[in-house]
Amino acid sequence: MAKATHSRSAISGRYVTPATAARHPRTTVTETGSNRDSGTHSRSAITGRYVTPATAARHPRTTVTEQG
């Protein structure tokens, strides 16, 4: 079975279509699977890596914050 993928805009926080994610790769984070961890996590839309809350605050248009 294939893993589910969802793309979320770092600007609006809303889920977007795969076509929109392809057009805006620097401001879209693609998530695979489910977020079953606890706590709040911030991820850079540019690098795809998790970042600190301070980094997320400095770059709100390119960071997605996920609730666990």
VOVOKOL-526407 format. One line per 2 residues: their letters; for each residue y, x, z of N, C-alpha, C. Coordinates in pm, whole numbers, plus 50000, padded with zeros to 5 digits. Layout:
A	Y,X,Z,Y,X,Z,Y,X,Z  ... .
END
This chain:
MA	49883,50084,50000,50000,50000,50000,50125,50089,50000  50224,50056,49919,50347,50134,49908,50439,50102,50026 .
KA	50515,50204,50068,50612,50185,50175,50732,50107,50123  50785,50021,50208,50903,49945,50172,51025,50036,50180 .
TH	51112,50025,50082,51236,50101,50086,51354,50005,50082  51455,50037,50159,51576,49958,50166,51693,50053,50155 .
SR	51796,50012,50084,51915,50095,50070,52030,50024,50138  52109,50102,50213,52221,50046,50287,52348,50124,50252 .
SA	52456,50051,50229,52585,50112,50199,52644,50168,50328  52692,50292,50322,52757,50353,50438,52895,50293,50459 .
IS	52955,50239,50356,53090,50182,50367,53086,50044,50429  53003,49954,50376,53000,49817,50426,52893,49793,50532 .
GR	52789,49878,50533,52678,49857,50626,52577,49756,50578  52600,49698,50463,52510,49597,50409,52400,49659,50324 .
YV	52289,49587,50314,52182,49630,50225,52225,49608,50081  52188,49701,49993,52226,49691,49852,52102,49704,49765 .
TP	52117,49669,49638,52005,49675,49544,51977,49820,49506  51857,49848,49456,51828,49984,49409,51924,50031,49300 .
AT	51970,49941,49215,52065,49980,49110,52198,50025,49170  52245,49954,49271,52369,49992,49338,52352,50126,49408 .
AA	52239,50148,49471,52213,50275,49539,52212,50390,49439  52159,50367,49320,52155,50472,49218,52295,50505,49167 .
RH	52383,50404,49159,52520,50428,49112,52608,50496,49216  52574,50480,49344,52657,50533,49453,52574,50616,49550 .
PR	52516,50727,49506,52426,50803,49593,52494,50870,49712  52624,50901,49703,52693,50970,49813,52731,50875,49927 .
TT	52728,50745,49902,52765,50651,50008,52654,50551,50037  52532,50583,49997,52418,50495,50020,52303,50572,50084 .
VT	52243,50512,50186,52127,50571,50252,52006,50486,50217  51899,50551,50170,51775,50480,50141,51678,50504,50255 .
ET	51631,50395,50314,51541,50401,50429,51401,50365,50384  51301,50437,50432,51162,50403,50403,51096,50361,50532 .
GS	51010,50262,50522,50940,50216,50641,51030,50132,50729  51001,50131,50858,51080,50052,50951,51138,50140,51059 .
NR	51243,50094,51120,51310,50166,51227,51262,50109,51360  51154,50163,51412,51096,50110,51535,51126,50198,51656 .
DS	51207,50298,51638,51244,50386,51748,51352,50319,51831  51370,50362,51953,51473,50305,52037,51600,50388,52029 .
GT	51711,50326,52060,51838,50397,52060,51914,50380,51930  52028,50447,51923,52114,50442,51806,52109,50576,51735 .
HS	52096,50572,51603,52088,50693,51523,52188,50684,51409  52252,50794,51378,52345,50799,51266,52291,50895,51162 .
RS	52300,50852,51035,52246,50933,50927,52354,50950,50820  52367,51073,50770,52462,51103,50664,52409,51049,50532 .
AI	52495,50978,50457,52455,50929,50326,52451,51042,50225  52523,51150,50250,52527,51262,50156,52404,51350,50168 .
TG	52369,51389,50290,52256,51480,50309,52126,51409,50344  52135,51287,50399,52017,51215,50443,51969,51257,50581 .
RY	52038,51351,50643,51999,51400,50775,52064,51319,50886  51999,51319,51001,52059,51257,51118,52173,51344,51167 .
VT	52281,51281,51214,52399,51353,51261,52435,51305,51401  52520,51382,51467,52563,51347,51603,52663,51231,51598 .
PA	52680,51162,51710,52781,51054,51713,52921,51103,51679  52956,51226,51718,53088,51281,51686,53106,51298,51535 .
TA	53002,51345,51468,53008,51360,51323,53019,51224,51256  52946,51127,51305,52952,50991,51249,53092,50932,51265 .
AR	53157,50960,51377,53292,50909,51399,53393,50973,51304  53373,51101,51272,53464,51171,51181,53445,51130,51035 .
HP	53325,51082,51000,53293,51049,50861,53235,50908,50850  53312,50805,50886,53255,50669,50888,53219,50612,50751 .
RT	53283,50660,50644,53254,50606,50511,53129,50666,50448  53076,50773,50505,52955,50835,50449,52845,50847,50553 .
TV	52852,50767,50660,52751,50770,50765,52704,50628,50796  52574,50611,50809,52516,50482,50846,52463,50494,50988 .
TE	52500,50401,51075,52450,50398,51211,52345,50289,51222  52227,50326,51268,52113,50234,51278,52082,50206,51423 .
QG	52056,50082,51455,52014,50042,51590,51862,50038,51593  51802,50097,51697,51657,50101,51709,51599,49978,51768 .
END
